[in-house]
């Protein structure tokens, strides 16, 4: 039902019992990464290729994908597989606006949601988070052009409105995507978590392909900017946390180590 959904999957983590998948289906999935690099992820051993990881831990199969690859692979996953569990699915629409930072600054989320707005003082690139970090449903709206280190064009800047869905919310997203009602599911939450202006921007983008920007691949510049963010923001924050709350810091380091072992 890919043609029935305009909203795109940008991140995907799904697990399923190995014995719930027919051998032909397992072989088909394995063929997608057979020439990839061997990795261990969350205790699963497998291969990664073109932003897709497929591996198992002896009993369950893990499928993780990002970017455009996630939007492709989600349609190979069957909600009817017994014991399937979607740990996380991100849905996004990226649309052109004249000034993404201005749109983000003027957005007023409902007071029932915990919200955080991050604004750069000396450069472009704003982000709005609606919902608690550990919540089942969290909305992120950000200046995608600035995030990728790009410049506005005659069409404007890229504004991305993204839903981060976990656990049962991700399971429902998977079912709606395969039922061809992914756009409806996405818009329901966007309307609940933003304001009428943002809802109208996203609805127009869903209806008009000329207003939508497709999923972009990571450019060398965007990768460098993310490395810079890690060096200048993440590492200093971790160093500070090691002093303020050593127990939390140790647990966080253990979680990071689990990702690569």
N, C-alpha and C positions, 0 to 999 in steps of 0.2 A: 504493500500500500504506500510505497514511497511517494508516488505521484500525488497522493491525496494530502500529504503534509508539506507545508511550506516551511514551517519552523524546522530548524536544523539541530541535530544532536552534536554537541561539541565535546562531550566527555562521557565515557561509559565504563562502568565496572559491573560485571555480571558474573555470578558463579552458578554452577549447576552440577548435580551428581554425574559423574562420568558415565554411569550405566543408564542414565536417562536419555542419552543421545545415541542414535543408531550409528553403526560403524561407518557407514558411508558419509554421514554428516560430520563425524569426528575427523575423518580423513580429509574432507573438504576444508574444514577449519584449519587443520594442521598444515595443509598445503599452502595456506596464505602466508605462513611465517617460516616455512621449511628452510629457506636460505638466509634466515635472519641470524642474529647473534643470541647466544645462550644467555639467559638471565634467571635470577631468582627474585621473585617479587611476592611479598606478603607470605612467604613460606611455600610458594608455588614455583616449580621449576619448568621452564619452557623457553620459547624463543620470541624475540621481538623484531619486527620489521615494519618499516613505514608507519610508525606510531601505533602499531598493533602488537599486543602481547597476548599469547595464548600458552597456558601452562596448566599443570595439575599438581596436586599434592598427594596423589594416590587414590583419593576418593572423589574429589570435586575438581571441576575444570574452571579456570579463571580466564575471563576474556576482558581485556582492558584496551581501550582505544581513545585517541584524542583527535581533535580537529575534524577535517573532512573524512578521515578514515572511520571515526566513530559514527558519522552519519551514514556511511556505507554498511558497516558491519552490523548495526542495530537491526537491519532488515533480514539478516541471516540468522538472527537469534529468534527462537520460537517460544513465545510465552507458554505454550502448551507442554514444554519439557517439564517433566515431573521434578519438583524440588528446586526449580529455578529461583534465583534471588538476585534482584538488581540492587546492589549496594549504593550506586550513585549514577544518575543520569543528569547531564546538563543540557538544557534546551535554550537556544538563542535565536534572536533575530537581530541582524545588524543593518541599520538604515542610515541613509544620508541625512544630515541636518546641517544647518549653516554654522552653528557653534555648539559643539557637543558639551564643552565645559559649562557654557551658559545654561543649557538645558538641565544639566545635572545639578547645578547650583540652585536652580529655581524649582526643582521637584520637591513636593511636600508629601512624604509618605504618611499613611495613617498612624496616629499616635499609639495604636495598639501594638505596633511592631518596634522593636529596638532597631534604631537606624544609626549609621555612621557615615559621615561624608568626609572624604579625604580630598583636599584641594592643594595643589602645588602652588607655592607663592611666586616662584621665579621662572616657571616654565609651564607649558600646557600639560594637561592630563589630570582629570578629576575622576573620582570613583564614588559611587553611592552604594552602600550595603543596606539592605532592608531585611531584618530578621537576625536572630542570634546566630553566631558562628556554628553552633552544634545543632541547630534546629533542622527539622526534616525538610523544610522548604526555605530557601534563602534566595533573595534576588540581588543581583549585582548589575549595576549600570555604569558603564565607563566609556571613556574616550578611546576607542580602539585605534584611531589614527595616531594619537600621541603614544599609546602603549607600544605600537610597532615602530615608533620613531619616524613616522611619515609626516607628510605635509598636506594641508587641505588642498583639494582640487576645485575645479569650477562647480562640482556638484556638492562641495562642502566637506564635512568630516564624517567619519564613521562613528555612530553611536551604537554600542552593543547593549542590549537588554537581555540578561541571561538569568535563567532559573537554575539553581543548584538543588537537585532533588535527591533525597536519601531514603533508604529503607522502603517503607510501604509507599511513600510518595513516588519513589523511583519505580517501584513495581507498577503502580497505576500509570505512570508515564509510559512505560514499556507497552502495556496493554492498549493504551490510547493511540500510541504511534502505530501499532499493527492494525488497529481498527480504523485507521484513517482519520482519527479525531485528535491528533496531536496538537493542531493549531488551537482548537477549542479548549483543551486542557491547559495549554500554555497561557492563553488569553485570560482564562478564568483567574489564574493566580496573579497575572500582571495587573489586572484591574483591582484585585483585592489589596495589592501591596504597593501600588503607586498612586498617581492621581489621574484625573480625567485627561489632562494634557498628554501625559506619557502614553496612556491607553490609546488615545486617538492617533498619536504618531506611529505606534506599533501596528494598529489596525490598518492604517493607510499603507504601511510597508507590506503587510501580508497581502493586501489586495492589489498592489501596484509593484510589479517587478522592477520598474525603473527607479524605485526608491530604495531598493534593497541592495546591500553589498554582500557578495558571497563570502564564504569562509576563506580567509587568507591563510596561506602557508607561512610558517615562521621564516622571516628573512634573517640574513646574517646580522643586520643591524638590530632587529628586535631581540635576537639571542644575546647579543652583546649588552643591550640595555638591561636585560634580565640578570645577566651576570653582574653588572654594575650595581643593580638593586640588591642582590644578595651580598655583595661585598660591602656596600655602604650602609645598608639598613638591617639585613637579617643577621649577619654575623655580630655587629655591635649590640643588637638587641639580645642575642643569645648570651653574649658575654655578660651583659648587665643582669640577665635573669639568673645566671649561674651564681651570682652574689645575692640577689634578692630572694630567690626561692630555689635552693639547690636541689631539693627533692623533685620539684617539677622539671627542672633542667635535666636531671638524670633520666627521668622517665621520657622526656622528649627526645633525648639523644638515643635512647633505646628504641623508640619508635622509628627514628630515622635509620638506625642500623638495620632494623627489620625490613625496611624497604629494599635493601641491597643485598641481603643474605638469604 
